[in-house]
């Protein structure tokens, strides 16, 4: 049973492994910082603690952003998209969002338009 | 075999159904417009045509944004994230990005922080 309020749980369209994509954006500059994944429990924790919390697909565990790095994400706003399969999480990011030390996870790899 | 250049294809970390999440952002205002999904072919078409092209999970087909609505997305930049499972597609959006007529797919549903 979902820990989320029933009306919200009913609006989510999850992947086969129970996840919804979470786009993380710096609330004031508009920078897209990273993409995380949330299941119902991670979303519930994010909404109730104000700290962005994700499900790690590679490690198979919950993680609170910044718990080990100190690079917390203070949640300002969470929005669900029109078909329920994506969240937009607006945060105030402390330090670097990317584990590589870059400000965002999209800084390093610009693809060539051909 | 992937239609993408081999070095790029090797950097993608796809879902079980072969997809990478594509965050779509208005290039100048920073608005997050929508989340789409791309397989290798959709990404190749996006990079070579300059028109954002997605894989529709619900319809099981490729779609060029704007092909029926006229609400094209002219691609300015495509970036891959640090772990290869998300793309950031910066576009110039014509008209509304959302099929509901809203400017973005995240306009309608603000979740309550409790």
Backbone of each chain as ProteinMPNN parsed JSONL, in Angstrom:
{"seq_chain_A": "XXXXXXXXXXXXXXXXXXXXXXXXXXXXXXXXXXXXXXXXXXXXXXXXXXXXXXXXXXXXXXXXXXXXXXXXXXXXXXXXXXXXXXXXXXXXXXXXXXXXXXXXXXXXXXXXXX", "coords_chain_A": {"N_chain_A": [[0.849, -1.209, 0.0], [0.518, 2.211, -0.831], [2.391, 4.851, 0.693], [1.617, 7.39, 0.149], [-0.875, 10.042, -0.017], [-4.094, 8.93, -1.074], [-5.308, 10.054, -3.361], [-3.205, 11.258, -4.694], [-1.422, 9.101, -5.085], [-2.951, 7.689, -6.892], [-2.721, 9.191, -9.165], [-0.197, 8.817, -10.201], [1.889, 7.531, -12.77], [3.667, 4.858, -13.054], [6.935, 3.442, -13.875], [7.784, 0.086, -14.993], [9.265, -0.865, -12.882], [8.228, 0.583, -10.781], [8.748, 3.316, -10.565], [9.008, 6.926, -10.825], [10.143, 9.525, -12.886], [12.197, 12.168, -11.753], [12.729, 15.423, -12.311], [15.147, 17.733, -11.498], [15.416, 21.013, -10.538], [17.109, 24.101, -10.138], [15.641, 26.511, -8.162], [15.672, 29.321, -8.547], [17.491, 30.132, -10.589], [16.819, 28.493, -12.683], [18.385, 26.485, -13.708], [18.727, 23.145, -14.862], [19.444, 20.555, -12.826], [19.798, 17.77, -12.306], [18.658, 14.383, -12.973], [16.575, 12.389, -11.099], [15.17, 9.441, -9.526], [12.051, 8.468, -8.224], [10.191, 6.435, -6.027], [6.979, 5.689, -4.54], [7.434, 5.944, -1.786], [9.81, 7.467, -1.632], [8.904, 9.846, -2.755], [6.923, 10.559, -0.906], [8.562, 10.983, 1.365], [10.065, 13.128, 0.417], [8.094, 15.124, 0.153], [7.284, 15.448, 2.767], [9.513, 15.898, 4.374], [10.971, 17.895, 3.216], [13.453, 17.556, 2.182], [15.11, 16.519, -0.657], [14.614, 13.285, -1.783], [15.544, 10.185, -3.094], [15.19, 7.145, -5.079], [17.713, 4.907, -5.503], [18.583, 3.38, -8.393], [20.823, 1.943, -9.074], [22.063, 1.225, -6.651], [19.955, 0.224, -5.239], [18.562, 1.394, -3.064], [17.179, 3.892, -0.794], [18.104, 7.327, -1.0], [19.062, 10.297, 0.551], [19.587, 13.296, -0.859], [22.693, 14.798, -0.425], [23.22, 13.674, 2.021], [25.621, 12.306, 2.431], [27.431, 13.931, 1.054], [26.935, 16.514, 1.859], [25.761, 18.206, 0.116], [23.003, 19.313, 0.041], [19.555, 19.311, -1.041], [17.189, 21.594, -0.751], [13.796, 21.546, -0.7], [11.603, 23.44, -2.65], [9.322, 23.336, -4.179], [7.102, 21.011, -5.666], [6.004, 19.5, -8.578], [3.657, 17.668, -10.563], [3.507, 16.068, -13.727], [1.375, 16.266, -16.699], [0.652, 13.694, -17.523], [1.363, 12.133, -15.41], [3.803, 10.794, -15.122], [6.149, 12.066, -14.531], [8.008, 14.171, -12.36], [8.553, 17.54, -11.363], [10.937, 18.945, -9.516], [11.597, 21.619, -7.658], [14.319, 23.151, -6.255], [16.545, 24.411, -3.658], [19.77, 24.259, -4.187], [22.561, 23.157, -2.43], [25.869, 23.771, -2.975], [27.548, 21.61, -5.31], [25.508, 19.821, -7.618], [26.102, 17.483, -8.896], [27.716, 14.296, -8.587], [30.227, 14.278, -9.576], [31.311, 16.65, -8.996], [30.732, 18.746, -10.597], [28.546, 21.535, -11.22], [26.013, 20.899, -12.348], [24.551, 17.799, -13.537], [24.642, 17.779, -16.223], [26.654, 19.206, -17.338], [28.994, 18.278, -18.568], [28.835, 16.848, -21.01], [28.21, 17.607, -24.019], [26.333, 16.992, -26.85], [26.887, 16.395, -30.343], [25.259, 18.202, -32.864], [24.202, 17.09, -35.936]], "CA_chain_A": [[0.0, 0.0, 0.0], [1.325, 3.425, -0.965], [2.385, 5.794, 1.821], [1.126, 8.683, -0.315], [-2.328, 10.235, -0.025], [-4.666, 8.061, -2.113], [-5.595, 10.767, -4.611], [-1.923, 11.452, -5.37], [-0.944, 7.776, -5.527], [-3.754, 7.278, -8.048], [-2.354, 9.991, -10.35], [1.136, 8.46, -10.671], [2.025, 6.476, -13.782], [5.01, 4.395, -12.723], [7.599, 2.486, -14.752], [7.586, -1.312, -14.591], [9.867, -1.059, -11.55], [7.564, 1.37, -9.748], [9.409, 4.611, -10.397], [8.647, 8.118, -11.585], [11.319, 10.367, -13.1], [12.148, 13.45, -11.044], [13.611, 16.456, -12.853], [15.505, 18.614, -10.385], [15.752, 22.334, -11.096], [17.392, 25.176, -9.195], [14.386, 27.274, -8.187], [15.772, 30.729, -8.963], [18.217, 30.317, -11.851], [16.237, 27.658, -13.723], [19.291, 25.408, -14.141], [18.359, 21.747, -14.62], [20.588, 20.055, -12.07], [19.963, 16.317, -12.402], [17.442, 13.579, -13.022], [16.547, 11.305, -10.125], [14.003, 8.555, -9.623], [11.334, 8.321, -6.961], [9.02, 5.595, -5.87], [5.991, 6.358, -3.695], [8.029, 6.253, -0.484], [10.752, 8.577, -1.807], [8.109, 11.063, -2.96], [6.32, 10.895, 0.386], [9.609, 11.565, 2.215], [10.41, 14.443, -0.142], [7.015, 16.077, 0.437], [7.067, 15.653, 4.207], [10.737, 16.327, 5.073], [11.566, 19.053, 2.558], [14.759, 17.182, 1.637], [14.887, 15.671, -1.833], [14.951, 11.893, -1.493], [15.416, 9.417, -4.321], [15.484, 5.725, -5.086], [18.866, 4.631, -6.342], [18.403, 2.165, -9.179], [22.063, 1.152, -9.087], [22.355, 0.695, -5.324], [18.766, -0.408, -4.674], [18.25, 1.944, -1.73], [16.835, 5.308, -0.752], [19.182, 8.235, -0.618], [18.739, 11.702, 0.745], [20.642, 14.069, -1.51], [23.489, 15.576, 0.512], [23.439, 12.965, 3.291], [27.054, 12.044, 2.588], [28.246, 15.005, 0.452], [26.579, 17.834, 2.373], [25.158, 18.99, -0.959], [21.566, 19.121, 0.226], [18.573, 19.976, -1.889], [16.036, 22.051, 0.022], [12.687, 21.511, -1.653], [10.728, 24.602, -2.671], [8.069, 23.1, -4.903], [7.06, 19.767, -6.437], [4.887, 19.464, -9.519], [3.469, 16.428, -11.324], [3.153, 16.441, -15.094], [0.003, 16.025, -17.157], [0.319, 12.267, -17.603], [1.662, 11.46, -14.142], [5.024, 9.981, -15.108], [7.337, 12.875, -14.253], [7.922, 15.205, -11.334], [9.498, 18.655, -11.43], [11.268, 19.273, -8.136], [12.368, 22.864, -7.606], [15.096, 23.08, -5.013], [17.696, 25.273, -3.458], [20.878, 23.307, -4.169], [23.792, 23.536, -1.741], [27.067, 23.269, -3.662], [27.417, 20.916, -6.586], [24.454, 18.802, -7.687], [26.608, 16.246, -9.496], [28.713, 13.606, -7.768], [31.546, 14.521, -10.157], [31.767, 17.954, -8.539], [30.183, 19.779, -11.475], [27.323, 22.144, -10.701], [24.892, 20.065, -12.79], [24.937, 16.525, -14.155], [24.596, 17.935, -17.673], [27.68, 20.164, -17.743], [30.206, 17.732, -19.178], [28.708, 16.053, -22.24], [27.401, 18.255, -25.056], [26.31, 16.143, -28.039], [27.025, 17.102, -31.611], [24.13, 18.248, -33.794], [24.81, 16.795, -37.227]], "C_chain_A": [[0.878, 1.252, 0.0], [1.26, 4.274, 0.3], [1.827, 7.167, 1.438], [-0.376, 8.813, -0.09], [-2.93, 9.538, -1.245], [-4.892, 8.793, -3.436], [-4.317, 11.032, -5.403], [-1.387, 10.127, -5.901], [-1.675, 7.341, -6.797], [-3.369, 8.037, -9.317], [-1.001, 9.6, -10.923], [1.075, 7.35, -11.716], [3.467, 5.99, -13.697], [5.597, 3.498, -13.822], [7.34, 1.073, -14.234], [8.188, -1.59, -13.216], [9.383, -0.048, -10.513], [8.089, 2.782, -9.549], [8.813, 5.698, -11.287], [9.913, 8.962, -11.709], [11.136, 11.696, -12.39], [13.198, 14.39, -11.622], [13.887, 17.456, -11.737], [16.056, 19.922, -10.944], [16.055, 23.321, -9.97], [16.265, 26.205, -9.294], [14.523, 28.686, -8.732], [16.465, 30.922, -10.307], [17.606, 29.528, -13.005], [17.156, 26.569, -14.238], [18.665, 24.037, -13.886], [19.574, 21.051, -14.032], [20.851, 18.571, -12.307], [18.615, 15.674, -12.662], [17.569, 12.475, -11.983], [15.309, 10.455, -10.348], [13.364, 8.433, -8.255], [10.288, 7.227, -7.069], [8.077, 6.321, -4.901], [6.608, 6.803, -2.365], [9.0, 7.435, -0.582], [9.996, 9.894, -2.007], [7.465, 11.507, -1.65], [7.355, 11.552, 1.305], [10.002, 12.958, 1.737], [9.375, 15.49, 0.238], [6.9, 16.397, 1.927], [8.321, 16.128, 4.94], [11.34, 17.586, 4.463], [12.977, 18.807, 2.064], [14.527, 16.212, 0.488], [15.457, 14.278, -1.588], [14.616, 11.05, -2.712], [15.556, 7.929, -4.051], [16.664, 5.511, -6.021], [18.662, 3.318, -7.067], [19.657, 1.302, -9.149], [22.35, 0.52, -7.733], [21.161, 0.008, -4.682], [18.449, 0.068, -3.273], [17.831, 3.404, -1.85], [18.077, 6.12, -0.456], [18.647, 9.651, -0.522], [19.894, 12.487, 0.151], [21.373, 14.912, -0.47], [23.82, 14.853, 1.801], [24.92, 12.661, 3.501], [27.906, 13.219, 2.093], [28.043, 16.357, 1.127], [25.892, 18.719, 1.344], [23.644, 18.794, -0.991], [20.753, 19.829, -0.848], [17.364, 20.308, -1.023], [14.876, 22.271, -0.939], [11.808, 22.75, -1.522], [9.361, 24.275, -3.236], [8.181, 21.767, -5.623], [5.815, 19.783, -7.305], [4.86, 18.129, -10.244], [3.023, 16.798, -12.732], [1.789, 15.89, -15.495], [-0.334, 14.55, -17.27], [0.886, 11.453, -16.432], [2.933, 10.638, -14.109], [6.292, 10.784, -14.865], [7.019, 13.931, -13.209], [8.918, 16.305, -11.67], [9.71, 19.131, -10.005], [12.137, 20.53, -8.154], [13.013, 22.966, -6.235], [16.025, 24.271, -4.877], [18.87, 24.332, -3.205], [22.068, 23.886, -3.414], [24.966, 22.934, -2.505], [26.74, 22.594, -4.976], [26.281, 19.903, -6.536], [25.01, 17.458, -8.141], [27.702, 15.626, -8.629], [30.128, 13.795, -8.322], [32.14, 15.847, -9.677], [31.321, 19.094, -9.435], [28.896, 20.32, -10.851], [26.087, 21.324, -11.089], [25.426, 18.795, -13.438], [24.997, 16.618, -15.672], [25.715, 18.837, -18.191], [28.722, 19.575, -18.689], [30.05, 17.208, -20.602], [27.708, 16.676, -23.22], [27.477, 17.417, -26.329], [26.353, 16.991, -29.303], [25.728, 17.04, -32.41], [24.709, 18.088, -35.197], [23.878, 17.151, -38.379]], "O_chain_A": [[1.858, 1.335, 0.741], [0.198, 4.404, 0.91], [1.593, 8.009, 2.305], [-1.076, 7.807, 0.017], [-2.34, 9.555, -2.326], [-4.692, 8.22, -4.506], [-4.334, 11.032, -6.634], [-0.947, 10.049, -7.048], [-1.088, 6.703, -7.671], [-3.657, 7.579, -10.422], [-0.676, 10.011, -12.037], [0.333, 6.377, -11.583], [4.378, 6.639, -14.209], [4.864, 2.88, -14.593], [6.75, 0.89, -13.169], [7.694, -2.438, -12.473], [10.036, 0.16, -9.491], [7.899, 3.377, -8.488], [8.214, 5.435, -12.33], [10.668, 9.097, -10.747], [10.054, 12.283, -12.421], [14.399, 14.183, -11.448], [12.959, 17.965, -11.107], [17.019, 19.939, -11.711], [15.341, 23.367, -8.968], [15.969, 26.708, -10.378], [13.578, 29.203, -9.327], [16.068, 31.79, -11.085], [17.842, 29.847, -14.17], [16.763, 25.799, -15.115], [18.129, 23.797, -12.805], [20.62, 20.971, -14.676], [21.998, 18.163, -12.489], [17.571, 16.322, -12.584], [18.541, 11.719, -11.98], [14.506, 10.719, -11.244], [14.056, 8.308, -7.245], [9.591, 7.111, -8.077], [8.358, 7.448, -4.493], [6.336, 7.902, -1.881], [9.008, 8.305, 0.29], [10.403, 10.932, -1.487], [7.464, 12.695, -1.325], [7.062, 12.56, 1.949], [10.242, 13.857, 2.543], [9.727, 16.612, 0.603], [6.469, 17.488, 2.302], [8.213, 16.704, 6.023], [12.132, 18.271, 5.111], [13.637, 19.727, 1.581], [13.833, 15.207, 0.642], [16.625, 14.119, -1.233], [13.539, 11.181, -3.293], [15.972, 7.503, -2.974], [16.616, 5.89, -7.191], [18.578, 2.262, -6.44], [19.572, 0.074, -9.194], [22.834, -0.61, -7.672], [21.317, -0.71, -3.695], [18.111, -0.727, -2.396], [18.088, 4.063, -2.858], [18.984, 5.668, 0.243], [17.899, 10.128, -1.375], [21.036, 12.366, 0.595], [20.744, 15.656, 0.282], [24.612, 15.35, 2.601], [25.419, 12.749, 4.623], [28.977, 13.481, 2.64], [28.878, 17.251, 0.988], [25.487, 19.841, 1.649], [23.09, 18.198, -1.915], [21.196, 20.796, -1.468], [16.613, 19.421, -0.615], [14.961, 23.075, -1.866], [11.328, 23.074, -0.436], [8.356, 24.859, -2.828], [9.248, 21.429, -6.137], [4.712, 20.048, -6.828], [5.903, 17.531, -10.507], [2.248, 17.737, -12.912], [1.143, 15.158, -14.745], [-1.499, 14.181, -17.127], [0.885, 10.222, -16.47], [3.138, 9.861, -13.177], [7.394, 10.249, -14.979], [5.928, 14.501, -13.175], [9.997, 16.035, -12.198], [8.796, 19.651, -9.365], [13.279, 20.498, -8.613], [12.348, 22.88, -5.202], [16.261, 25.025, -5.821], [18.959, 23.693, -2.157], [22.53, 24.983, -3.727], [25.044, 21.716, -2.663], [25.784, 22.956, -5.662], [26.107, 19.208, -5.536], [24.455, 16.411, -7.81], [28.506, 16.331, -8.019], [31.111, 13.512, -7.637], [33.312, 16.137, -9.916], [31.498, 20.264, -9.097], [28.245, 19.642, -10.055], [25.215, 21.083, -10.254], [26.589, 18.72, -13.834], [25.361, 15.649, -16.34], [25.719, 19.195, -19.369], [29.275, 20.292, -19.524], [31.036, 17.13, -21.334], [26.53, 16.321, -23.244], [28.569, 17.158, -26.833], [25.916, 18.142, -29.322], [25.165, 15.964, -32.61], [25.59, 18.846, -35.605], [24.234, 16.965, -39.542]]}, "seq_chain_B": "XXXXXXXXXXXXXXXXXXXXXXXXXXXXXXXXXXXXXXXXXXXXXXXXXXXXXXXXXXXXXXXXXXXXXXXXXXXXXXXXXXXXXXXXXXXXXXXXXXXXXXXXXXXXXXXXXX", "coords_chain_B": {"N_chain_B": [[21.329, -3.118, -34.256], [22.652, -0.024, -33.202], [21.64, 3.129, -34.543], [23.112, 5.302, -33.854], [26.268, 7.113, -33.539], [29.009, 5.046, -32.594], [30.484, 5.625, -30.238], [28.81, 7.303, -28.815], [26.48, 5.737, -28.543], [27.507, 3.827, -26.84], [27.719, 5.177, -24.467], [25.179, 5.488, -23.442], [22.783, 4.683, -20.954], [20.306, 2.636, -20.824], [16.768, 2.18, -20.058], [14.969, -0.849, -19.155], [13.292, -1.201, -21.309], [14.712, 0.024, -23.307], [15.019, 2.816, -23.349], [15.82, 6.32, -22.86], [15.451, 8.994, -20.628], [14.257, 12.189, -21.574], [14.683, 15.414, -20.823], [13.04, 18.364, -21.465], [13.734, 21.644, -22.195], [13.017, 25.1, -22.389], [15.132, 27.107, -24.244], [15.918, 29.775, -23.676], [14.394, 30.952, -21.56], [14.542, 29.046, -19.582], [12.451, 27.52, -18.658], [11.134, 24.351, -17.725], [9.747, 22.218, -19.929], [8.594, 19.691, -20.614], [8.706, 16.092, -20.17], [10.143, 13.69, -22.173], [10.649, 10.565, -23.945], [13.36, 8.83, -25.33], [14.57, 6.479, -27.667], [17.455, 4.942, -29.213], [17.119, 5.492, -31.954], [15.284, 7.637, -31.978], [16.833, 9.588, -30.729], [18.937, 9.815, -32.547], [17.512, 10.817, -34.767], [16.698, 13.247, -33.676], [19.152, 14.564, -33.306], [20.043, 14.801, -35.91], [18.059, 15.971, -37.463], [17.238, 18.232, -36.166], [14.752, 18.568, -35.136], [12.85, 17.866, -32.346], [12.369, 14.567, -31.442], [10.57, 11.803, -30.314], [10.013, 8.668, -28.53], [6.948, 7.227, -28.21], [5.655, 5.841, -25.424], [3.081, 5.079, -24.822], [1.736, 4.895, -27.274], [3.468, 3.428, -28.764], [5.157, 4.268, -30.882], [7.212, 6.402, -32.985], [7.333, 9.931, -32.558], [7.295, 13.146, -33.918], [7.619, 16.08, -32.311], [5.091, 18.424, -32.629], [4.278, 17.679, -35.123], [1.596, 17.097, -35.607], [0.316, 19.093, -34.134], [1.567, 21.454, -34.762], [3.138, 22.631, -32.936], [6.098, 22.87, -32.812], [9.383, 21.822, -31.749], [12.316, 23.319, -31.924], [15.544, 22.294, -31.996], [18.178, 23.344, -29.97], [20.319, 22.499, -28.459], [21.756, 19.535, -27.139], [22.327, 17.601, -24.335], [24.027, 15.045, -22.483], [23.675, 13.266, -19.444], [25.754, 12.646, -16.489], [25.699, 9.937, -15.848], [24.594, 8.772, -18.044], [21.871, 8.236, -18.379], [19.998, 10.158, -18.864], [18.834, 12.854, -20.873], [19.291, 16.281, -21.669], [17.438, 18.436, -23.395], [17.605, 21.305, -25.068], [15.447, 23.646, -26.357], [13.706, 25.641, -28.841], [10.579, 26.396, -28.299], [7.61, 26.259, -30.1], [4.626, 27.78, -29.486], [2.367, 26.056, -27.269], [3.778, 23.599, -25.11], [2.517, 21.465, -23.969], [0.055, 18.908, -24.452], [-2.371, 19.556, -23.46], [-2.702, 22.179, -23.877], [-1.569, 23.911, -22.158], [1.331, 25.914, -21.37], [3.554, 24.483, -20.308], [4.05, 21.015, -19.335], [3.926, 20.853, -16.651], [2.397, 22.74, -15.432], [-0.11, 22.438, -14.234], [-0.403, 20.882, -11.893], [0.391, 21.234, -8.841], [1.988, 19.934, -6.074], [1.247, 19.293, -2.615], [3.314, 20.39, -0.01], [3.987, 18.833, 2.974]], "CA_chain_B": [[22.495, -2.228, -34.173], [22.238, 1.36, -32.983], [21.915, 4.099, -35.613], [23.955, 6.368, -33.313], [27.719, 6.872, -33.535], [29.296, 3.99, -31.614], [30.947, 6.155, -28.952], [27.634, 7.82, -28.119], [25.643, 4.587, -28.179], [28.148, 3.13, -25.722], [27.575, 5.977, -23.241], [23.783, 5.498, -22.986], [22.331, 3.66, -20.008], [18.884, 2.602, -21.173], [15.833, 1.402, -19.242], [14.756, -2.212, -19.639], [12.667, -1.131, -22.634], [15.593, 0.65, -24.297], [14.759, 4.253, -23.431], [16.502, 7.3, -22.028], [14.561, 10.122, -20.353], [14.677, 13.437, -22.208], [14.136, 16.618, -20.197], [12.962, 19.382, -22.502], [13.793, 22.959, -21.558], [13.068, 26.274, -23.267], [16.555, 27.468, -24.173], [16.228, 31.119, -23.155], [13.744, 31.257, -20.274], [14.851, 28.012, -18.604], [11.272, 26.716, -18.3], [11.097, 22.931, -18.057], [8.51, 22.117, -20.704], [8.011, 18.347, -20.614], [9.637, 14.963, -20.179], [9.849, 12.718, -23.211], [11.51, 9.383, -23.909], [14.026, 8.562, -26.608], [15.462, 5.345, -27.888], [18.597, 5.355, -30.031], [16.648, 6.036, -33.226], [14.702, 8.96, -31.72], [17.938, 10.505, -30.456], [19.626, 10.036, -33.824], [16.69, 11.727, -35.577], [16.736, 14.569, -33.03], [20.463, 15.18, -33.545], [20.326, 15.03, -37.33], [17.022, 16.778, -38.122], [16.991, 19.467, -35.435], [13.385, 18.543, -34.608], [12.796, 16.927, -31.227], [11.645, 13.358, -31.814], [10.455, 10.946, -29.128], [9.321, 7.397, -28.611], [5.751, 7.242, -27.388], [5.466, 4.577, -24.713], [1.665, 4.681, -24.838], [1.294, 4.545, -28.623], [4.42, 2.51, -29.372], [5.609, 4.783, -32.173], [7.957, 7.651, -32.949], [6.571, 11.143, -32.875], [7.995, 14.415, -34.022], [6.825, 17.08, -31.611], [4.573, 19.468, -33.5], [3.874, 17.147, -36.436], [0.143, 17.281, -35.77], [-0.149, 20.313, -33.451], [2.29, 22.648, -35.193], [3.934, 23.137, -31.817], [7.423, 22.287, -33.01], [10.514, 22.113, -30.875], [13.555, 23.472, -32.676], [16.587, 21.877, -31.063], [19.343, 24.217, -29.886], [21.439, 21.863, -27.764], [21.413, 18.284, -26.45], [23.375, 17.184, -23.408], [23.841, 13.758, -21.813], [24.112, 13.441, -18.061], [26.991, 11.994, -16.059], [25.605, 8.471, -15.857], [24.122, 8.307, -19.343], [20.468, 7.814, -18.448], [19.094, 11.288, -19.075], [19.223, 13.877, -21.831], [18.712, 17.615, -21.517], [17.232, 18.928, -24.745], [17.233, 22.716, -25.042], [14.696, 23.876, -27.592], [12.866, 26.813, -28.971], [9.244, 25.804, -28.375], [6.555, 27.029, -30.754], [3.323, 27.607, -28.823], [2.276, 25.274, -26.042], [4.49, 22.32, -25.123], [1.667, 20.392, -23.44], [-1.086, 18.588, -25.307], [-3.568, 20.145, -22.852], [-2.755, 23.585, -24.246], [-0.746, 24.686, -21.215], [2.688, 26.166, -21.876], [4.385, 23.338, -19.948], [3.301, 19.879, -18.795], [3.993, 20.904, -15.185], [1.688, 23.919, -14.957], [-1.447, 22.229, -13.642], [-0.518, 20.008, -10.716], [1.344, 21.559, -7.766], [1.744, 19.037, -4.936], [1.3, 19.936, -1.304], [4.405, 20.045, 0.91], [3.298, 18.662, 4.265]], "C_chain_B": [[22.031, -0.779, -34.081], [22.559, 2.227, -34.196], [22.84, 5.229, -35.148], [25.43, 6.066, -33.548], [28.072, 5.947, -32.367], [29.712, 4.529, -30.254], [29.792, 6.715, -28.134], [26.734, 6.673, -27.662], [26.192, 3.873, -26.955], [27.991, 3.879, -24.401], [26.151, 5.953, -22.685], [23.508, 4.35, -22.026], [20.813, 3.631, -20.111], [18.065, 1.851, -20.131], [15.681, 0.012, -19.858], [14.111, -2.215, -21.025], [13.435, -0.232, -23.604], [15.51, 2.162, -24.391], [15.632, 5.069, -22.481], [15.524, 8.463, -21.843], [15.123, 11.384, -20.984], [13.93, 14.606, -21.564], [14.17, 17.716, -21.247], [12.801, 20.752, -21.858], [13.8, 24.055, -22.624], [14.442, 26.929, -23.123], [16.825, 28.814, -23.53], [15.606, 31.407, -21.791], [14.09, 30.246, -19.19], [13.646, 27.206, -18.143], [11.476, 25.249, -18.649], [9.731, 22.655, -18.686], [7.822, 20.771, -20.559], [9.114, 17.315, -20.409], [9.198, 14.022, -21.288], [10.788, 11.533, -23.056], [12.093, 9.163, -25.29], [14.71, 7.213, -26.573], [16.576, 5.827, -28.82], [18.15, 6.035, -31.328], [16.058, 7.439, -33.042], [15.797, 9.988, -31.451], [18.697, 10.828, -31.736], [18.831, 11.013, -34.701], [16.716, 13.15, -35.011], [18.031, 15.296, -33.359], [20.678, 15.541, -35.012], [19.273, 15.888, -38.027], [16.809, 18.121, -37.434], [15.564, 19.616, -34.95], [13.324, 17.478, -33.533], [11.843, 15.782, -31.559], [11.701, 12.378, -30.656], [9.885, 9.585, -29.504], [8.116, 7.476, -27.684], [5.551, 5.879, -26.749], [4.014, 4.125, -24.792], [1.217, 4.238, -26.233], [2.242, 3.583, -29.316], [4.882, 2.959, -30.74], [6.441, 6.047, -31.974], [7.006, 8.811, -33.184], [7.492, 12.339, -32.877], [7.105, 15.451, -33.364], [6.384, 18.16, -32.588], [4.05, 18.962, -34.83], [2.373, 17.294, -36.656], [-0.325, 18.621, -35.207], [0.433, 21.591, -34.037], [3.186, 23.218, -34.114], [5.329, 22.515, -31.808], [8.393, 22.664, -31.91], [11.769, 22.132, -31.724], [14.717, 23.282, -31.715], [17.78, 22.816, -31.132], [20.558, 23.467, -29.358], [20.931, 20.574, -27.139], [22.602, 17.889, -25.593], [23.009, 15.848, -22.778], [24.359, 13.889, -20.395], [25.26, 12.496, -17.709], [26.901, 10.478, -16.046], [24.857, 7.928, -17.066], [22.668, 7.893, -19.419], [19.484, 8.958, -18.626], [19.708, 12.273, -20.054], [18.581, 15.196, -21.427], [18.656, 18.223, -22.912], [16.756, 20.383, -24.64], [16.66, 23.085, -26.396], [14.157, 25.291, -27.641], [11.466, 26.273, -29.275], [8.282, 26.759, -29.08], [5.246, 26.748, -30.024], [3.428, 26.776, -27.563], [3.068, 23.975, -26.177], [3.565, 21.177, -24.738], [0.448, 20.172, -24.332], [-2.396, 19.135, -24.742], [-3.737, 21.61, -23.239], [-2.01, 24.487, -23.282], [0.646, 24.871, -21.814], [3.622, 25.002, -21.555], [3.498, 22.232, -19.375], [3.248, 19.885, -17.269], [3.179, 22.057, -14.603], [0.512, 23.593, -14.042], [-1.45, 21.604, -12.265], [0.612, 20.254, -9.701], [1.011, 20.7, -6.552], [1.942, 19.773, -3.617], [2.529, 19.45, -0.532], [3.779, 19.988, 2.309], [4.285, 18.659, 5.423]], "O_chain_B": [[21.124, -0.363, -34.802], [23.618, 2.082, -34.807], [23.3, 6.025, -35.966], [25.809, 4.91, -33.736], [27.498, 6.059, -31.283], [29.342, 3.965, -29.225], [29.789, 6.618, -26.907], [26.282, 6.652, -26.517], [25.431, 3.371, -26.128], [28.117, 3.282, -23.332], [25.943, 6.366, -21.545], [23.931, 3.214, -22.241], [20.123, 4.488, -19.559], [18.585, 0.999, -19.412], [16.199, -0.262, -20.94], [14.352, -3.121, -21.823], [12.881, 0.223, -24.605], [15.892, 2.737, -25.41], [16.109, 4.581, -21.457], [14.849, 8.867, -22.789], [16.329, 11.622, -20.936], [12.722, 14.766, -21.735], [15.212, 17.971, -21.85], [11.871, 20.994, -21.089], [14.5, 23.952, -23.631], [14.864, 27.264, -22.016], [17.865, 28.987, -22.894], [16.24, 32.046, -20.951], [13.952, 30.544, -18.003], [13.791, 26.3, -17.323], [11.939, 24.93, -19.744], [8.693, 22.838, -18.049], [6.603, 20.71, -20.397], [10.301, 17.634, -20.468], [8.041, 13.605, -21.345], [11.62, 11.5, -22.149], [11.399, 9.295, -26.298], [15.347, 6.846, -25.586], [16.62, 7.006, -29.173], [18.736, 7.034, -31.745], [16.305, 8.327, -33.858], [15.699, 11.132, -31.895], [19.057, 11.98, -31.979], [19.403, 11.923, -35.302], [16.751, 14.128, -35.758], [18.023, 16.491, -33.655], [21.411, 16.48, -35.321], [19.553, 16.474, -39.073], [16.266, 19.048, -38.036], [15.192, 20.66, -34.413], [13.696, 16.328, -33.765], [10.681, 15.993, -31.907], [12.765, 12.15, -30.081], [9.365, 9.37, -30.599], [8.263, 7.764, -26.496], [5.307, 4.887, -27.436], [3.739, 2.925, -24.825], [0.414, 3.314, -26.363], [1.889, 2.984, -30.332], [4.992, 2.149, -31.66], [6.378, 6.683, -30.922], [6.015, 8.695, -33.905], [8.331, 12.527, -31.996], [5.976, 15.678, -33.798], [7.209, 18.743, -33.293], [3.446, 19.72, -35.589], [1.931, 17.584, -37.767], [-1.258, 19.223, -35.739], [-0.115, 22.677, -33.847], [3.913, 24.183, -34.351], [5.682, 21.743, -30.917], [8.242, 23.684, -31.237], [12.232, 21.09, -32.189], [14.856, 24.02, -30.739], [18.329, 23.06, -32.206], [21.69, 23.752, -29.75], [19.798, 20.522, -26.66], [23.738, 17.848, -26.064], [21.834, 15.552, -22.565], [25.371, 14.55, -20.162], [25.678, 11.666, -18.516], [27.914, 9.798, -16.214], [24.522, 6.744, -17.106], [22.251, 7.27, -20.396], [18.272, 8.755, -18.549], [20.918, 12.499, -20.07], [17.466, 15.222, -20.908], [19.686, 18.489, -23.531], [15.646, 20.651, -24.181], [17.283, 22.874, -27.437], [14.148, 26.025, -26.653], [11.206, 25.762, -30.364], [8.159, 27.923, -28.699], [4.808, 25.6, -29.954], [4.449, 26.79, -26.875], [3.036, 23.327, -27.223], [3.799, 20.035, -25.134], [-0.115, 21.115, -24.889], [-3.409, 19.18, -25.441], [-4.775, 22.216, -22.97], [-1.835, 25.678, -23.541], [1.082, 24.087, -22.657], [4.395, 24.573, -22.412], [2.356, 22.471, -18.983], [2.605, 19.028, -16.663], [3.262, 22.325, -13.404], [0.173, 24.389, -13.167], [-2.418, 21.777, -11.524], [1.639, 19.575, -9.71], [-0.115, 20.731, -6.056], [2.699, 20.739, -3.525], [2.758, 18.246, -0.414], [3.141, 20.936, 2.768], [3.882, 18.526, 6.578]]}, "name": "protein", "num_of_chains": 2, "seq": "XXXXXXXXXXXXXXXXXXXXXXXXXXXXXXXXXXXXXXXXXXXXXXXXXXXXXXXXXXXXXXXXXXXXXXXXXXXXXXXXXXXXXXXXXXXXXXXXXXXXXXXXXXXXXXXXXXXXXXXXXXXXXXXXXXXXXXXXXXXXXXXXXXXXXXXXXXXXXXXXXXXXXXXXXXXXXXXXXXXXXXXXXXXXXXXXXXXXXXXXXXXXXXXXXXXXXXXXXXXXXXXXXXXX"}
